[in-house]
């Protein structure tokens, strides 16, 4: 039989709650010919579903469908758009301009082309956080990952980030620009080539440091393990000294080094970085703080602990502050409820451990109780954010 005809879809709408957007004014037309081929054309608009005023451009899809065995690529699309709103959530607000060629052949999805992202606001802290299932949730028919089919994605994609891509989280407030070329083949790890530049300010050791060099580079390397070269520094005008920290190496195994100009010892440079003055003028408590920071820097304790904490569901892990021990501790913390927080830490200078409980009574007020091997302290705290 020879089949031909036309199908048309109008006034299509939809919702993508995970991305915070709604789809509207969707139209699609499929014109089938008797030779076993069909042409597809469609348009779609997006807008914010979270009560915002953000609206996106129009996404256009043109393609062809062939249902005869002689067709090498039975399904293919050209997807184009300009300033299309792809996400509008607290974690990610992004506008993209795609120019993609999508095809399906040999049970493999092929994606080629480029995506330009002129505008985005990315909150790394919220993106990285997850929600664990309650203990009373029972999955009756769990999926077996060993029986699930492997990904059949053949991806060759260039991603360009514009000047209005903002990034914040983990102490970083800045921008991200550059181009990244991602390549993925079925059964292989996704790799990338390219460079992204980071600019802005980074909060470390209680100070906001200016990022004077920030580079993430890939050279046909796993996309999750870029080569890092970041320098953040602080200028101490009163002493005519510039102190900073360099982070270099692979993301999986970075190395950090503290420096100062004029050159001095690492601890003295760290004192300028943390206190804004030389180590010789620091008090006993401040010296302990410097020693703790130096130990964490040398051992990579903060980084390793944060990675461990993320794996086991902790909210804080690394170098924390203890009032009863009078300095920094290496510890972990967890919110048992939205209002109750508990932490435990071991002193990094000398001996001692501390257990702390914090309860949020109302907005701005919290009750804190900390007990250690030295003393027990309690306080009522009030905070006003501007």
N, C-alpha and C positions, 0 to 999 in steps of 0.2 A: 504493500500500500504506500501511496505517496501522500504525505501529510503536509498541510500548509495552513496558515491562518495567522491571527494576531490576538495577543492578550495584552490588556492594559490595566495597570494598577494606579489609582489616584487617591489623593488625600490620605496617604499613609502616615501614621504617627507611631511613635514608640518611646520607650523609656529605657535608659541605662543607668540605674541607681548607683551602681558601683563607680561610675564615672561622673555622676552628678549632672547629666545632660539629658535632654529630651530631643527626639528626632521629629521633624515636622515637615509638612508640604512635600512628602515623598511621592514621586511619580516614576513609573517604570513601564517600558513598552518592550514586548517580545514579538518580533515579526519572523515567523517561520516560513521557509520556502520548501517547495516539493523536492529539492535536491538533497535534503537532509541537513540543512544548515539554518541557523537563525541568528538574527541580529538583536542585540540587547542595548537599550539606552535608558538611563535613569538619572534622576537628580534628587538631592536630599539636603535639608537644612538642619542645623543644630542650634540649641539654645540652652541656657542654664536651667537646671531643674531644682536648684537650691535656693531660689528666691532672689538670685542676683540678676543683674541687668545684662550680663554678658551674652552676646549672640555670635553665632559663627557664620561663615560664608557658606557658599553652595558647593556641595560635593557632587561631581559628575562621574558617572560610570558608563563606559561604552565597551561593548564586548561582543563575542560571538560564541555560539554553541553549535556543536556538530555531534549528532548521535550515530553516525555511521562508523564502522570499524576502520575505515580508511583515514579517518581524521587523526593526525598525529597528536594534536592538542585539542581534546574535545571541548574544553571550556577555557576561555581566556577573557580577561578584563583589562581595561585601561582606567585607572582611578586617578582623577585629578581634582584639586581643590585649592582654594586660596583663603588663608586665614580662617580655617575651619576649626571650630571649638571642639576639641577632642576630650577634654576633662575640665571639670569645674568643681573640685572638692577642696576641703581644707588642706589635704595633703599635696594636691597637684592641680594647678590651673595651667592649661597649655592650649596654645593655638598653633595649628600646623598647616603647612601647604604641601600636600603630597603630590607626587607624580610617579605613579607605580604601574607596573605591568604584572598582573597576576594570572597564572595559568595552572591548569591541572592536567597532568599527564603521567602515565605509568605509576599511578597511585601516589604521586608526589605533588605537593603544592609548591609552585615556583613563584618567587617574588623578586622582582627586579625594579630598580629605579632609585629615587631619592625622596627624602622628606626634609623640608626646611621647617625649623621651629623658630619663628621670629620672637615669640613672647611665651614666657612660662614663669611660674612661681612654684618652686619645689621645696617642700618641707621634709628634709631627710628623716628627722626624728619621728614624724607621724607615719611616713612611708614604711619605716623599718619596724614599727610597733605592730604587734599582732594580738589577736584575741584568742585565748585558749578555750577549748570547749569545757563546759561544766562536767563534773564527774557523773551527774545523773543523765547525761546524754549517751544513749546507746545506739550504735549503728548496726542495724539488723543485716544489712547486705553490703559489707565493706568491699571496696575495690581492691583487688590484688594487684600491686604495682608490677609484679613479675609477669602477670598475664596481660597487662595493658600493652597495646601496640606501641612501638617506638615512634618517635616523631619523624614524619616524612616531609620535612621542610627544607627546601633548597632556597636559601636566602642570599641575595647579593644587594645590599642596601647601603646607601650613603645618607648620613644624618648630619645636617648642618644646623648649628645653634647660633641664633642671632644675638645682638647686643642687649636684648631685653630679657634674657633668661636669668632669673634670680634664684639663688640657692641659699638655704639656711638650714641649720641643724648641726648638732655636735660641736657647738661653739663657732661655727662658720656662718658669716653673713657676707655674701658676695655675689658675683656673677660668673657665668660659665659660657664661654664662646669657643668656636672651632668646628672642625669637621671630623666625623668618625665614619669609617667604612667597615661595615659588619658583614661577615661571610659565614654562612652555615650550610653544611652538607649533611644529608641523612646519615645518622650513625656517628657523626663527629661532633666534637665540641666547637661551639661558636667562637670564632677568632675575629680580631679587629686590627685595622691599620688606621693611624691618624693621630691627631693631637687635639686636646682640649685645654684651654687656658683658664685658670681660676684667678679671680681678682676680688679684693674686698678686705675684710677684717676677720681675724681668728681669735677666739677667746681661749687663753691658756694661762695657767698659774694665776688666775684671778685678774688677768690683764687682757685688754683688747689690743692685739698686735696687728700691725699693718702687713698684709701679704704683698711683698715686693717681687716675688717670683712664684708662680703656680702653674705647673705643667703636668698633665697626665698624657702619656704617650703609649701608643701600641704599635708594634711592628710584627704583624702576623702572629700576635700573641693572644691567649685566652682573654675574652672581653671582660671577665671578672677579675683579671690580675694585671692592671696597667702598671707601667713604670712611673713612679712618683718622683717629682722634684719640686719641693715647696720650701719657700723661705718666708718666715714671718718675723718681724722685728719691732723693737720699741726704742724710741729715741729718748734718752734721759738728758734733757737740755741743761739742767743744773750742773751736771758732771761732764758734759760734752762727750757722752758715751752712747754708742748704739749697741744694744744687745738683741740677740735674736736666736731663733731655732731653725735648723735645717732638717727636713725629712726627705730622705732619698731611698731608692730601692723599689722592689716590687711591692704591690699593695699587700700581698700575703706575708711579706717579711720586711717591713720598713725599718730603717735605721734613723735615729734622731741624734742630733748633735747641737749643743748650745755653744754660742760664740759671742764675742764682743769686739768692738773696735773703739779704742786701742785694745790689742790682744791682752787677755788675762786668763787665769785658770777657769776651768769649767764651773766650779762652785761660785767664784766671784762673778762670772758672767751670768749665772743663774740668779744670783742675788740682785744684780742690776735689772734682770728681766722680771723678777717677782716683786722686789721691794722698791726698785728705783734708786738704789744707793749701794755702795760697796759692802762686802761681807763684814768688814772690820767694824762697821757702825751698827750691826744687827744685834738685837737682844738675844737672850738664850732661847726663848720661844721661837723667834724668827730663824735662828740658826737651825733648830730642829726641823722647822718647815722646809728650809733649803735642803737639808740632808735628806728628808723624805722625798722631796721632789727629785733630787739627784739620783736617789736609789731607784725610784720608779722609772726615771729616764734611762738609766743604765740597763736595768733589767727588762725594760719594756713591760713593766707590770700593768700599767694602766691599759695598754692596748690589749694584752693577752686576757686580762680580766674582763674587759668589755666584750671581747669576742666570746668568752666562756659564758658571761652573763646572758648574752643574747641567745645562746644555744639552750640554756636551761630555764629561760623565762624570768630572769631577774630584771628589776628596773634600774638598779645601780650596781656597778662592780668596778673596783679599782681603788684609787687613792681618795679617801673620804676624810672629813675633818671631825675631830673629837674634842669637845670642850673639857671633859674630865681628864683626858690624858694629855691635854695641852699641846696638841699637834696633829699631824696626819696619821691616818691608819689605813691599812690595806683591808678593805672590807667589801661586804655585799649588802644590798638593800632590796626590799620588796614591798609593794603596796598590797596589803591583805584585803583592803577594801578601798573605795575611792577616798575615804577619810582617814584610814589607819595605815601608817607606814612603820616598818620595823627594819633595823639594820644591825649588823654585827661586824666589828672590825678588830684587827690585831695591830698593835703599835709597830711602826716601821723603824722607830728609834728607841732602843731599849726594850723592856718587856711590858706586858699589860694588854688587856683586851677590854672592849666596851660594847654594851648592848644599849640601843636607843629605840625609844618608841615616840612617835609623833602622831597626834590626833588633831584633825582639822575640825574646830568647833563651828565656825561660820566663816564667811568670806573675809580673808585678811587676818583672822585670829587662829592660832593653833597652840596646843599644849604639848610640850616636849619634856620627856623624862629620859635621862641617860645615867646608866650605872656602869662603873668600871672597877677594876681592881684597886683603884686609888680612892675614888669618891663617887658619890651619887648627887646628881644635880637635877633640878626641875625648873622650868621656866614657862611663862606665858608670852607668846610672841605676837606682835601685830605688824603687818606689812601692808604698805600702800604702794601700788604700782602706778607709775606715771607714764 
